[in-house]
Amino acid sequence: MRPLKNTLFVQTQGAWLNKQGENVVMNIDYEVKGRVPIHKLEAIVCFGQVSISPALMAHCTDNGITITHLNQYGKFQARVEGAVSGNVLLRREQYRIADDLERTQMICHSIVLGKVHNQRQVIRRYLRDYKQQLDESTVDCLHAAQKRLENGLNKILTAENLPNLLGREGEMASTYFSVFPNFIRNSDYRFPKRTRNPPTDAVNALLSFSYTLMTHDYRSALETVGLDPACGFFHQLRPGRPSLALDLVEEFRPIVDRFVLSLINKRQLSKSDFKTEENGAVWLKDDARQTFFKAWHDRKQQTIYHDWFEETVPFGLLPHLQATIMARHIRGDIDAYIPFLWK
């Protein structure tokens, strides 16, 4: 049970939340495990098997405290709120921004800056951890790519319009993936280039699968804070496409890449765990997904420091925190969307 900027996240399975006086109390097997003042909350987010007493639910609906239920893996299930909700006003402002090129571009700048910064951090961390094991030409290549990404951050700041910004984002992605094969230290895997729809090798299959899971997490997080996951700013609007979720995934792609590289380099998955279709598409086999999901679950439990919230939080809560920041920017509480910058 963790309060973050007026949102209470409850991840303990079997928890029972109830109201005692002016507090939300969490019980596990009839024993009190946590207590938070109700007046400090604007939302409660429950993951998995978390129950709420009727009295607490009534208090929340009467006082504008939104209750959101997600499954244990973070998939959105339901939201409980009272008759009066600010979500309609929040979404109306979201749609207004989507029609305002100047405001849209400001958000897109933040998203792309976060992505390129985190791509650079992947290279920096690899050089920090393995520089002594690399030959001189590889080290020079990685340093050159890192420098191009640093210069790219300045180019992004001076992009005059969205097409120009998209072009520079594509240029930085090309630079990043050109050195990506250097990060793979398992000889069973090869990465010729980034391919999607469908992925044509095991590395791309893992990347695409991981990005899809992160997109699902972001979709749930955006639903939780009351935003429309389909109305994005960086990705074009299409029926059935969670464009805003895809927007916010961008800055996390490099962090997800590190997770995939860990699976590969630690040999948690082997070549036999993948299947190739007649059209050349490569997918992770059903049995191997259990190994993947266990590693993904373990990664989401690991902690990471979030500068804006000034707290160390589980990795799995990052989508909810970034969705909260986006909602606060759209609502006008903060001047800009603040991306998550990996250190």
Buried (B, 14 or more C-beta within 10 A) or exposed (E): BBBBBEBBBBBBEEBBBBBBEEBBBBBBEEEEEBEBEBEEBBBBBBBBEBBBBEEBBEBBBEEBBBBBBBEEBBBBEEBBBEEEBBBEEBBEBBEEBBEEEEBBBBBBBBBBBBBBBBBBBBBBBBBEEBEEEBEEEBBEBBBEBBEBBEEBBEBBEEBEEBEBBBEBBEBBBEBBBBBBEBBBBBEEBEBEEBBEEBBBBBBBBBBBBBBEBBBBBBBBBBBBBBBBBBBBBBBEEEEEBBBBBBBBBBBBBBBBBBBBBEBBBEEBBBEEBBEEEEEEBBBBBEEBBEBBEEBBEEBBEEEBEBEBBEBEBBBBBBBBBBBBBBBBBBBEEBEEBBBBBBE
